[in-house]
């Protein structure tokens, strides 16, 4: 049974930092591009950061320079370091493959107060 479990969210003031983790079980992530997605209330889910199997990273313009995605294939875990958080970063954050989605996890709530 494939599971994605996101953790590390919370309430933080603007300018603060959080580190999200996504633990994958039931399958491997090695060889797959992985991404962090977020969904704010009333908005569609969007891809904010991705990392290829060769560790190349790409970011949405809204988070570039503030977020850093990384991965540990042996631990089957994907990370998202978020710095200089802004209120508009408030959302539920999910991880998944970039191609051939796995089932979605429950996500982790990030709330940034102004």
C-alpha positions in Angstrom: 0.0 0.0 0.0 1.5 3.3 -1.1 1.4 6.1 1.4 2.7 9.7 1.4 2.9 11.3 4.8 3.6 15.0 5.0 4.7 16.7 8.2 6.3 19.8 9.6 3.7 22.4 9.0 2.4 24.8 11.6 1.7 28.4 12.4 4.5 30.9 11.9 4.9 34.6 11.6 5.8 36.3 8.4 9.5 36.1 7.8 9.7 32.8 9.7 10.8 29.4 8.5 9.5 25.8 8.3 10.9 22.5 7.1 8.4 20.1 5.6 9.0 16.4 5.2 7.3 13.8 3.0 7.8 10.2 3.9 6.9 7.7 1.1 6.2 4.1 1.8 5.1 1.2 -0.3 7.1 2.3 -3.3 10.4 3.9 -4.1 11.1 7.5 -5.1 14.4 6.8 -6.8 14.2 7.5 -10.5 11.1 9.7 -10.2 10.8 13.4 -10.3 9.2 14.5 -7.0 7.3 17.7 -6.2 5.8 19.8 -3.5 2.3 21.1 -4.2 0.1 23.5 -2.2 -3.6 24.3 -2.2 -4.9 27.5 -0.6 -8.6 27.9 0.2 -10.7 28.4 -2.9 -7.7 27.9 -5.2 -6.5 25.0 -7.3 -3.6 22.9 -6.2 -0.3 24.2 -7.7 3.2 22.8 -8.0 5.6 25.0 -6.2 8.9 23.0 -6.3 10.2 19.9 -8.1 13.3 17.9 -8.0 14.3 15.4 -10.7 16.0 12.1 -10.2 19.3 13.8 -11.0 18.6 16.5 -8.4 17.8 19.3 -10.7 15.4 21.7 -9.1 12.7 24.0 -10.4 10.6 26.5 -8.5 7.4 28.5 -9.0 8.2 32.2 -9.4 6.3 32.9 -6.2 8.7 30.9 -4.0 12.0 31.2 -5.9 14.8 32.2 -3.7 12.9 31.4 -0.5 12.1 27.6 -0.8 14.5 24.8 -1.3 13.5 21.2 -2.2 15.7 18.2 -1.5 15.4 14.5 -1.4 16.9 11.4 0.2 16.2 8.4 -1.9 17.5 5.9 0.6 15.1 7.3 3.2 12.4 7.7 0.6 11.8 11.2 1.9 11.4 14.6 0.2 12.0 17.9 2.0 10.9 21.5 1.5 12.8 24.2 3.4 10.7 27.3 3.5 12.3 30.6 4.5 11.1 34.2 4.6 7.5 32.9 4.7 4.7 35.2 3.6 1.0 35.2 4.4 0.3 34.2 0.8 2.2 31.0 1.4 -0.7 29.9 3.7 -2.0 26.6 2.3 -2.1 22.8 2.7 1.2 21.4 1.3 1.4 18.0 -0.3 4.1 16.0 -2.0 3.8 13.6 -4.9 5.5 12.5 -8.1 5.6 15.1 -10.9 4.5 12.5 -13.4 2.2 9.5 -12.7 0.7 10.7 -9.5 0.5 8.4 -6.5 -2.5 8.7 -4.2 -2.5 12.0 -2.3 -1.5 12.2 1.3 -3.4 14.2 3.9 -1.1 17.2 3.5 0.3 19.4 6.2 -1.1 22.8 7.0 1.1 25.9 6.8 -0.3 29.1 8.2 1.6 32.3 8.0 0.4 35.3 10.0 1.2 38.9 9.1 
